Amino acid sequence: MKILITGSDGFLGQKLMSSLSGEYETYGTSRRISQQYQNRFPLEILDERNVSDLIGFLQPNVLIHTAALVNVEECEKERERAYRLHVEVTRNLSQICKKAHIKMIYFSTDYVFSGKEDGYSKESDKDPLNYYGKTKSIGEEVIKKRLEDYVIIRPTWLYGFNSFNDKNNFMLKVLNGGKISLDNQRVKYPILIEDISAMVKDIINTNYRGIVHVSGNEAITKYNFALRIREVFNMPEDNIFKSEQMEPNRPINVRLLENWKRVHGLNEGIEWVKKQIEELKEKNNENENNQI
C-alpha cells in the first residue's frame, strides 16, 4: 500500500507521516524544501502540472489531502489564495484521483457548521460563518461530485506534539510559560492528533468511504484548556488570563455527532503529550552529552 500526503510538513501532516510510515510506503509533499529529502518531495501544490507529474510518478493507492490555509484571519484577508488552495487544488486532485483510481482522503473542518444548532450529524446542513469554513465546504462538494472512493474527515480542534519546531502549536504556546490571554466563551472539543492518525489507519485498512466526524469527548474553552495543560505539567497558572473579547468569525459551539469510535480523554491526551515531550528532551540531552 502506497500513501501520498499533501502538506506533510504541517502540524497534522507531520504526525501522519511518522505514524503511517511504519505500516505503509508513505510519501509526503512540501513547498518548504527545494529538493527531495528522504520520502518527502518538493511541490508547489498550486502548480497543476507538477502535481499531476508527481502523482503519476509515485502512483499512490491513497492520497491524503491535508494542505490548507488554516488561519481564519488569513483566509478572510487572502480570499483568492484560500479559494485556490481549498477549492481549485481539491478539484485538481480529485480529477487526478478519479482518472488514476486513487482513494482520496480529504481533511475538512467542523467550521463547515455555524454552531447555532445543538449538534451536527454527518448529514446536517452546512452553514459556515467564515471564509475558511465556506471554502472547505465547497471543497467537500467538489469531491462528492467527482469521486466515489473518497473520505471527508471533519475534525474538531487538533492538539498534540511533533517537535519543538511545531508551528501554531497551542500546547507549546501554553507551556512556554509566558503571559497569555485566551477566549473563555467559545467551546471547543480538542482531539489528539494520535487519534486522527489511528482513525486514518482504520479508514485505509477497512476501505471506508463517506464522511467522518472525529471529535474530542470533552467540551472546554481555550482558557480552561490552557489551565488544564498547566495543571498536568505542574506549572503555575497565574499568568493565564481570560480575554475580554470573543474570537470573531468563529462558531461558538460545534458539537459533532456520530463520532468515530473511541478517542483519548483530555487529561489522558495531555499526559500522552507530556510523556512525548519528556522523552524528546531526554533524547536531546543524551545527544548533547555524547557530543561533549
C-alpha positions in Angstrom: 0.0 0.0 0.0 1.4 3.3 -1.1 0.3 6.6 0.6 0.9 10.2 -0.5 0.3 13.1 2.0 0.0 16.7 0.9 1.1 19.3 3.4 3.4 16.7 5.1 5.3 19.4 7.0 2.1 20.8 8.6 1.1 20.0 12.2 -1.2 17.1 11.2 0.8 16.1 8.2 3.9 15.5 10.2 2.1 13.2 12.6 0.5 11.3 9.7 3.9 10.9 8.1 5.5 9.5 11.2 2.6 7.3 12.1 1.7 5.8 8.7 5.4 5.2 7.6 5.6 2.3 9.9 2.9 0.4 8.1 2.7 1.7 4.6 5.1 3.0 1.9 4.4 6.7 2.7 5.5 9.8 0.9 4.8 13.5 1.5 4.8 16.8 -0.3 6.2 20.1 1.0 6.7 23.6 -0.5 9.4 24.3 2.1 12.1 22.1 0.6 13.9 22.6 -2.7 14.8 19.0 -3.4 13.8 15.5 -2.4 14.6 14.7 1.2 14.1 11.1 2.3 10.4 10.3 1.5 9.4 14.0 1.0 9.1 15.7 -2.3 9.2 19.5 -3.0 5.9 20.6 -4.5 4.0 23.8 -5.1 0.5 22.4 -4.8 -1.0 25.2 -6.9 1.0 24.1 -9.9 -1.4 21.6 -11.5 1.1 20.1 -13.9 3.7 19.4 -11.3 1.1 17.9 -9.0 -0.1 15.6 -11.8 3.5 14.6 -12.7 4.4 13.7 -9.1 1.3 11.7 -8.5 1.9 9.9 -11.9 5.5 9.2 -10.8 4.6 7.8 -7.3 1.3 6.1 -8.3 -0.1 6.1 -4.7 -3.1 3.9 -3.7 -4.3 6.6 -1.3 -3.9 10.4 -1.4 -4.4 12.2 1.9 -5.0 15.9 1.4 -4.1 17.9 4.5 -2.6 21.0 2.8 -4.6 24.1 3.7 -4.6 27.7 4.9 -6.0 27.0 8.4 -5.7 30.5 9.8 -9.2 32.0 9.8 -8.0 35.6 9.6 -5.6 34.9 6.8 -8.4 33.2 4.8 -10.6 36.4 5.3 -7.7 38.6 4.1 -6.4 36.4 1.3 -9.6 35.0 -0.1 -8.2 34.3 -3.6 -5.4 32.2 -2.1 -7.8 30.4 0.2 -10.2 29.6 -2.7 -7.3 28.3 -4.8 -6.0 26.1 -2.0 -9.3 24.7 -0.7 -11.3 24.5 -3.9 -9.2 24.6 -7.1 -6.4 22.4 -5.7 -9.0 20.0 -4.3 -10.7 19.9 -7.7 -7.4 19.1 -9.5 -6.5 16.4 -7.0 -10.0 14.8 -7.2 -9.8 14.7 -11.0 -6.4 13.1 -10.9 -7.6 10.6 -8.3 -10.6 9.7 -10.5 -8.5 9.1 -13.6 -5.9 7.0 -11.7 -8.4 5.2 -9.4 -6.8 6.6 -6.2 -8.7 6.7 -2.9 -8.8 10.3 -1.7 -9.0 11.3 2.0 -9.8 15.0 2.4 -9.4 16.9 5.7 -12.2 19.3 6.1 -13.2 21.1 9.3 -16.0 21.4 11.9 -16.2 25.0 10.7 -18.4 24.0 7.9 -21.1 24.4 10.6 -22.2 27.6 12.4 -22.6 26.2 15.8 -26.2 27.5 16.1 -27.7 24.0 16.4 -27.4 21.7 19.4 -25.4 19.1 17.4 -24.5 18.1 13.9 -24.7 14.8 12.2 -22.8 13.9 9.0 -25.9 14.7 7.0 -26.7 18.1 8.7 -27.0 21.2 6.5 -23.8 23.2 6.4 -23.8 26.9 7.2 -20.2 28.2 7.7 -19.6 31.5 9.4 -16.2 32.3 7.9 -14.4 32.0 4.6 -12.2 29.2 5.8 -15.3 27.1 6.5 -17.0 28.2 3.3 -14.1 27.2 1.0 -13.6 23.9 2.9 -17.3 23.2 2.4 -17.1 23.9 -1.3 -14.1 21.5 -1.4 -16.3 18.8 0.1 -18.9 19.2 -2.6 -16.2 19.1 -5.3 -15.1 15.7 -4.0 -18.6 14.3 -3.6 -19.5 15.3 -7.1 -16.4 13.8 -8.8 -15.5 10.7 -6.7 -17.0 7.6 -5.3 -13.9 6.3 -3.4 -13.4 9.2 -1.0 -13.4 10.0 2.7 -14.2 13.5 4.0 -12.9 14.0 7.6 -14.3 16.8 9.7 -12.1 17.1 12.8 -12.5 19.4 15.7 -9.6 21.4 17.3 -6.3 19.5 17.0 -3.7 19.3 19.7 -0.6 17.2 20.3 3.1 17.3 19.6 5.6 16.5 16.9 8.7 18.5 17.8 9.7 21.8 19.5 9.6 23.3 16.0 5.9 22.8 15.7 4.2 25.9 14.3 0.9 27.2 15.7 1.0 24.5 18.4 -1.3 25.7 21.2 0.2 23.4 23.8 3.7 24.7 23.2 2.4 28.3 23.4 0.9 27.5 26.8 4.0 25.6 28.0 6.2 28.5 27.1 5.2 29.9 30.4 4.6 33.5 29.3 1.6 35.7 29.9 -1.4 34.8 27.6 -4.9 36.0 27.2 -7.4 33.4 25.9 -11.1 33.2 24.9 -13.4 31.8 27.6 -16.7 31.9 25.7 -16.3 29.6 22.7 -16.5 25.9 23.4 -14.0 23.5 21.7 -13.6 19.7 21.7 -9.9 19.2 21.4 -8.8 16.0 19.6 -5.3 14.4 20.0 -3.5 14.1 16.6 -2.6 10.5 17.5 -6.4 9.7 17.5 -6.5 11.2 14.0 -3.7 9.1 12.7 -5.2 5.9 14.3 -8.5 6.8 12.6 -6.8 7.2 9.2 -5.2 3.8 9.6 -8.7 2.3 10.3 -10.1 4.1 7.2 -7.4 2.7 5.0 -7.5 -0.8 6.4 -11.3 -1.1 6.2 -11.6 0.8 2.9 -14.2 3.0 4.4 -16.0 5.5 2.2 -18.0 8.6 3.1 -18.0 11.4 5.7 -16.3 11.0 9.1 -16.8 13.1 12.2 -14.0 13.0 14.8 -14.1 15.0 18.0 -12.7 15.1 21.4 -15.2 13.9 24.1 -14.9 16.9 26.4 -16.2 20.5 25.8 -13.8 23.1 27.0 -12.8 26.8 26.3 -9.3 27.7 25.2 -8.8 29.4 28.6 -9.8 26.4 30.6 -7.8 24.1 28.3 -4.7 26.2 29.0 -5.3 25.9 32.7 -5.7 22.1 32.3 -2.4 21.8 30.4 -0.5 23.8 33.1 -2.1 21.7 35.8 -1.0 18.4 34.2 2.5 19.8 33.7 2.7 21.2 37.2 3.2 24.7 36.1 1.9 28.0 37.6 -1.4 29.2 36.2 -1.4 32.8 37.4 -0.3 34.4 34.1 -3.2 32.9 32.0 -6.0 35.4 31.7 -9.5 35.5 30.2 -9.8 37.6 27.1 -12.4 40.3 27.3 -13.4 39.7 23.7 -14.6 36.5 21.9 -12.7 35.4 18.8 -14.5 36.8 15.8 -15.9 34.9 12.8 -16.0 31.6 14.5 -18.8 29.3 15.7 -19.4 29.4 19.5 -20.0 25.6 19.9 -19.9 22.9 17.2 -20.8 19.6 18.7 -20.3 16.8 16.2 -22.5 13.8 16.4 -21.7 10.2 15.2 -18.1 10.5 16.5 -15.5 8.0 15.1 -15.0 5.3 17.7 -13.1 5.9 21.0 -10.7 8.8 21.4 -8.4 9.8 24.3 -9.9 11.7 27.2 -8.5 15.2 27.6 -6.3 14.5 30.6 -5.2 11.3 29.1 -4.2 13.1 25.9 -2.3 15.8 27.7 -0.4 13.2 29.7 0.4 11.4 26.5 1.9 14.7 25.1 3.8 15.3 28.4 5.4 11.9 28.0 6.4 12.6 24.4 8.0 15.9 25.4 9.9 14.4 28.3 11.2 11.6 26.1 12.4 14.0 23.4 14.1 16.3 26.0 15.9 13.2 27.4 16.9 12.1 23.9 18.2 15.6 23.1 20.2 15.7 26.4 21.8 12.3 25.6 22.8 13.6 22.2 24.3 16.7 23.6 26.3 14.6 26.2 27.6 12.3 23.5 29.0 15.3 21.6 31.0 16.5 24.6 
